[in-house]
């Protein structure tokens, strides 16, 4: 997730991406994403097993911002909101 200006990013894991993004967009989640207005889905990955998703989340959270930005730009070079592509 990111904000309108792509100045802050957030990495998380969920078992229902559509619901979770909708919650962020509608400010139903308190905390970091709400504080920084993170309402754009800019990157995602799907996994068959939650344990694998959690491992990947932990891996990405250890990366530098530059490395994360490069990963995002491979999938989404214009940093567009990808939420609509999931529907």
C-alpha positions, 0 to 999 in steps of 0.5 A: 500500500502507498499514499497518493504521493508514493512517499510512504509504503506499507507491507502486510499480509491478508487472506482476503486482499480485496476486503483488506484494501477496501478497509484501508481505502475506507479508513476502517483500519486504525494505525500506520496505514490510516495515519499515513493515508495509505490507500493505494494498492501498488503491489501484491503477490498471491501464495497458496499457503499463509506461511509462505506469505508471512515468510515473504512479508518478513523478507520484504520488510527487511529490504531497503526502500530502494530495493522495494521500489525496484520490485514495485516498478517491475510490476507497476512502473507508474505506481497506479492503484491496482485495486480495480485490476483485482475486481 
